[in-house]
Amino acid sequence: MDELVSRADGPAWRLTINHPARRNALTPELAESLAREIERVSASDVVRVILLEGVGGHFSAGLDLRWLITLGPAPTRSEIRDGLERFQSAILAIVRARLPVVALVRGTAAGFGVDLAVACDMRLAGTSANFTSAFSRMGLVPDGGSTYGLPRLIGDGAALRFLLASETVDAAAALRWGLVDEVVDDAELDDRAARLAQALAANAPVSLASIKRLCRAEELSGLVTGGGTGIGLGIASCLARTGASVAIASRKPEHLEPALTQLRALGPCALGVEVNVREAESVGRMVERVTGELGRLDILVNNAAGNFYAPSAGLSANAWRAVVETDLYGTFYCCQAAYPALRAVGGGRIVSISMTLHYRGWPQMAHATAAKAGVDALTRTLALEWASDGIRVNALAPGPIPTEGVRKAFTPPNAEAPDVFRMDAYAKRAIPAGRWGTPEDIGQMVTYLASPAGDWITGAVFVVDGGHWLVPAERQ
């Protein structure tokens, strides 16, 4: 039995999730099949609209969590993340589709099924339709798009109530909230969809594509400097998963293409730009290209940095300048160049990546600690200056994350790999949370500040380190 039925229906193309035994819950394979089919049909010169529905009286019960069993008794975080990204591919295909995608909702839309419906451009519901978010009951985070798409549809208050309380919303309430566009009897839903398809067919394909793109212009665009590797790539990946278009910038062009391959599998658009943040002219060209190709700039993440250990007494002027100009000058140049674009969207977000080492000093890091202390001061100053323009300016101070430099520090002489047992012992001794951080830990905090939850936060420096800097120096 085909779990996805794909067929022409006049000027429309109908995609039917055919997994009735599990109330049309999606497996990773089914989600990927749905994504591929949406991409294929969207390229058609004949089809005008894609209709998405489920069989057996249900739209979709969300994720078929039996896939976790296939990962074995102790799945790794990366295995779980890979599976969730396969589910996410269906959401991204709907968002990216050139054609309008309309959800025909009968019966239950739960969890990821709600995410699918919310991602669609329109939602027609039968009287039997009901919507529920089971994520919080299951101890999960709704990362498929509901947390970002629902506030746009029904407002922040209703979205929070729906997601936090895990209430079931019937068709009438969904219409009042704006979660669906129209409610008809179940028996009339196909006729109503056919009339809508005929109306859309009267429009030129280029008009449909352009209108969809313009109406989704409120979806964010972000720029991450130093975004080709490490923390920067983790931040860019988290932003891309929200549906944001993401530009990454790096001084080393060889870092860009591998990162772009990863980002293009996650978000609607990814762009790579070569830049030297120590040069204001180079930064200006970077911002000009990003705004020109993405159309807008909503989020600037100043992550580009230089760092190395060096005794202060012997630190050369060039070494001092290399770090201070990258970390502090570069942060200012990027903020200044991005200011007009951020103001133009009604108030964007700036997040600069700082550190905690200057809180109590750190030997052989005079250049880096001085520069990052400057970044903190710059953050507070710009937050005051630009608040009236709606621009929110904050900083994050990450804790220990096993980047390439950290791995080298734990690699014994003449060895090719770090001492993982020593690294594990350090984490248990020096990090109260008991583990090393990940780039995604920082990316999730950036995503939070970029979301509507960050509207009233500015001038703050957030420490994201599992409690590391609070631990006495003798234990580190």
C-alpha positions, 0 to 999 in steps of 0.5 A: 500500500502506498503511504502517499497517494499523489494524483491530478485533480483538475487544475489541482494536485492532490496529495493524500497521506494514506497511513490510516492504521496510525491515523496518518502519523508520519514516519521519517520515510513518509515525510521525505516522500511528501517533501519530494512530491511537493517539490516535484509537483511545484515545478509543474507548469500545469498545476495551480494548487496543491491539496494536502489531506489524510484518509480515514477521517484524520488529517494527521496524528503527527509523528509516528514515534515508533521510528525511535524504536528502530534506533535501538535502546540508547539513540544518540542525540545526532540520530534523533536530530537526523530523524527530526530533520527528515520530518522537518523536510516536509514542512520546508517543502511546503514553505518553499513550494512555488505553488499555493499549498492548501490543507484539507483538514478532516478529523484530527490534526495533532502535534506535527499534523498541526505543524503541517497544516500551519505551514500551508498557505490556506486551511479548509476544514470540515466540521469534524476537524479538531486540532491539538498540540500534544508536545508539552504532554509528551515532554517535547518541544514543538520544533516543526514550525508551530511555535513560529507559525501559530502566533502569526495566524492566531496571535501570541496569547492564543498560540501560547494557550494552545501549545502549553495547555495541549487543549483540543480546538474544534473546527468552530473555535479554529475558525474564530481563532483564525487557525483555519480560513473556512469551515464546511460540512465534511461532505462538501469539503472536496467541492469547496476545494475544487472551486478554490482550485478553479479560482486559482487556475484563473491566475497566472503561475508567476502571479501565484508564486510572487504573491506567495513569496511577498505574503511570506516576506515576514519570515525572517532573514538572518546574517551570521558572521563566522557562520561556516563552522563551530558555534556560528554554523550551529546558530545558523542551523537553528535559525534555518530550522525556524524557516528563516533565510540565513546568510553566513559570512566567513573570511575563509571561502572554503568553509562556506560551501560545506556549511551551505549544503547543510543549511539548504537542507534545513531552511528556505534559503542559504547564502554564503558571503566572503568577508573580512570583518576587520575592514569596514568596506568589506563589511559594507559590501557583505550587508549590501549583498545580503540585503540585495539577495535576501530582500531584507535583514532581520537578525545580525549575529556577530560571531566572527572572532580570533583567539589564541593563548599568548603571554601578555609580556610578549604579545606583539602589536600585530597579534593584539590588533588581529584579535581586537580588530576582529572581535571588537572592531568587526562587531562594531563595523557589522552593527553599523553597516546593518543598522539601516537594514534593521531599522527598515524592517521596523526593528531587527535583532543584534546578538553578539557572541561574547565570553565569560573569561573577562569576568574574573580575568584569564592569563594569556588572554589579554587581547581576547578578554579586552575585546570581549569586554568591549563587546559587552559595553558596545552591546549596552550602548547600542541597545540604548541608542537604537531602542527607539528604532525598534532594534534590540541589541543583546549578547551571549557569553558561551561556556565550554564548547568542544570546538577545534581549539578546545579539542587541540587543548585536550590532545596529548603530545604526538596524538591525533585525537583528544583524550575523551576521558580527560574531556569527560572528567573535566566536564563533570568536575567543572561544569555543573550541568555535567556536560560540554555545551554544543553549538546548538545550545547557543543557537537555541538562545539566539533563536529565542532572542530573535523570536517574539519572546525577545521583544522586550529584551535589550542591553542584556548579556546572557551567560549560556554555559551550564553554570561553568563560570560560577565554579571556583577557579581551583576546580577548573 
